[in-house]
Structures are given as C-alpha cells and as structure tokens.
Amino acid sequence: MSSELSKTIKGKIVLFFPHFGEFEMDNWMPFPYIYLGPFMEKAGFEVKIIDARVDREWQKNLTNELKDAFALGITSMSGPDLNSAMEACDIARDMNNKITVIWGGHHASALPDEILDEGYGDYVVIGPAEYNFPTLLQCIVDKKEIPSNLCGVLTKRNGKNIGIRTPNLAKFDYDDSPAYHLIDVEKYRSKNNVVAYFKTRGCPFKCTFCATGSFNTSHKLHHQYHKEIRYLLEDLQFTNLVFRDPTFFLKASVVMDCAELINDIGNKKWKGQARGTFHRQYTPEQFKFMKKSGLTSVMFGVESGSQRMLDLMIKKVKREDYLRSAEVLRDMGVEMYASFMFAMPGENVADLKESLDLMRQLKKINPNILLQNCIFLPLPATVMFKEAVKLGYKPPTTLKEWSERGIGSKFEERSDINWLGKETLKEYTKIYNEEFGVYKHAWQREKDGEYINPMHD
C-alpha cells in the first residue's frame, strides 16, 4: 500500500528502529514508522526506515542515508534497545550535515526530560505522532519555533524543557493505510508466515503495571480493517494473522466480523489476545464459527493466580474466569496461551504459591496449554513502577543505566528486585526455581523442538 506522495520534496527524514541484542527472533514490522510514513509523505517529506533488528549493517546504512537527510527519528523501550538508539544518535551527531534528532516511543514518552537533558535528542514526541510530527518537521525545515499549542512535543530552550506534555489522543480511525512500501516486507516474514496487525490503538483498562492504557483508545473502522487485512492475507500472501490489540476479543460483534472476513478469504489461521472473561462473551455457535474460520490460539495475560494481586493490578477479572476460559478453549480444540508475571511489588510467597496452583489447574484442564513466565520489569511512569520505588527500587537515572538494566526471566539475571525484601526474594526465588528449573520462552522452546506452534503450516 503506497502513500499519496507530495509533488515537492521538502527534505528527507530517517526513522531508526533499534535492536535488542538478539537477531534470532522473528520481528514485528516497525509499526510506529509505517503508521507515520503516509502522514509525512503527504506533507512532502521523503522517508527512509532503518531497522537494526533486521539489518546487520545498520550503522553503515544509517550513515549513508543520513548524508542527505535533515532529521533522524528514534523510538525505544526502556531496556537494552537504548544502546543502539544512543549509537544511532551519536552517528547523527558526527555527520558533517546538521541532523535534528527526534525521539519517540515508550521511554521518551515516560522520561522526556532525561533525553533532552543528556543531549541525545533535540525534540521529544510524547504519545502517538501522526498528527504532530509533520508540523514539527515543517518547523525544523523552516527554522521556526514549534507552535505554542502543539501537543506532545518538547524541546530545550534557554536551559529549560518547554512544550505541552499532553499527548495527542490515540486516534486510529484514519484512512491512511500503513506504509508497507517503506520496508522490505520479506525481512519480517517468519517461517510460520505470520503477520501481526493492530485493529485498535490503546486499551480501555488501566492495569497498574502497563503503559498501554495511557493514551485512550481508538479503533479502525469496518472498511479500514477489511481493506488492510485483505491486503496482508491476499496481496502479501501471509497465511497467519495475529491480532495484537491488547483486548481484541472484547467486542463480540467486531470479532465475529473479523472471523467472517478471514473465513471468506479462506485457508488462513489467526489468533488474538483476550481477557479472562472470554468464556462468557460468546455463544457456543460463535465459538464454533471462530474455530471454523481458523482460530488456533487465544492469548491471556493472566499475570497472577492470586486474587489479591489481580485486584491490586486492577485487572477487573476473577481467578476462576481463567479456569472457565481454559475449559471453553479445550472443548474448542484451540490453544490457550497464558502468561504469568512474577515478583511484583506487594507480592509475597503466598501469592506465588497461588499462581503456581492456578498454573497446575490450567494444565490439568488442558495439558497442551502454553504457559509463559516473565519477571516483573518496572516500566517508568506506570503506577506499579511508583509502587516499586516506594518499596526500595532504585531506578536508573541515565539512558546508559536504563540500557544496562536486567530484563531477563531468570532471577539469577536480575539484581534490581529489591522491592520484595531480601528474605522474601530468597524464599521466592527458591520456590520459583524448584518449579520451573531452566526456564525457556516459547520462541526458544519452538526453536529447540520442544513446542509446536499451532500456526505452523
């Protein structure tokens, strides 16, 4: 899907997507950039994307692309991807031509002052950028100050960080299709030929550990997602589709419309993310049709088997809901993919034991259930991050420190979990390791032949 290009090119911007230090994983397409692309092209800017996750020679290619560019856009999370993000910024700073560096993404939205104060960015864009980024670029080209009413853009002036910190709303119901023409789609085609798709931006729930619900919620309209899904499955010939909306199964009428669309296309598989209440949101006939249309797996962020912890997280779901959903999926012959989070602020050993008990019950209901673990990682600006700080967590204070923090799902790889207390952590770790031994993620298990992905052709 190509964008309507402006006849006059005002300048070139390079958009950089950092890598996480792991090249063996399948990667999603760089969604922030293929959403931004059409808006920038219509405004008259040439756009190039450098994705270090799929480009082993990204330093050389970034340098070449920056030679005739005026700006560099960088996105990042709050972890090891900051290493290559900072390196990209350093490359831009060393160019003979002046490059304006603009940061976006979760880390920039959460800690914009850090980026500006360390000199790694000239501007920071907070939240979704389709509606303010072209205006910012025009100001840079024209060498003008940003408008005083431009939401979600910060910069440093006279030693002070100025701008409106309120992000743009998560408006997603626009007709500009993702700019797939700006990337080499084949670099994102996994061995299972699966493609990710977002029909919704944002999340209506406010779970305390998550940053997804920060910018409200917006949905693609019927004609928009029909066109885009058909393009992915028919034109680009992907055989498997993953709906990455945080709560895809929330609205039954839309879900069934998507199932009918995929069934009409034919011979495709799909999966999506659900809440524990999945079991009571559909009729038996609707469950049967979803299976018929190609539904192979439903993903749940269970997080904890402790009702006390579920309530503290504001999950708005009951422990029993996951058991009922497991029964429904067993009867459907559809995989249940359930992820759990461990060592959260406020958690104790009793909560851990309740999580282990729920995992065993789920396994008993369906032995083929896929259970996944992660150890809590404080995301800046979230409620649970602030709770961790109150309990003793010492967060990084520089980009370099953020890039070096542990993010693994093995307690031996983490030295930052001081919000639990030494004795609690010691007992917690002992019980966890006795239960799971050497833990592997699903992609590692699939690679080692220990897990068969239901989307495998």
PyMOL commands that set and color helices and strands:
alter all, ss='L'
color gray80, all
select helices_A, chain A and resi 31-42+58-66+81-93+106-110+112-117+133-142+180-182+185-188+212-215+222-235+248-250+252-265+276-280+284-293+307-312+319-332+349-365+383-390+399-404+411-413+422-436+442-447
alter helices_A, ss='H'
color red, helices_A
select strands_A, chain A and resi 11-17+45-51+71-75+100-104+123-125+153-157+160-164+194-197+200-201+218-219+240-243+269-274+295-303+335-342+370-375
alter strands_A, ss='S'
color yellow, strands_A
deselect
rebuild
show_as cartoon
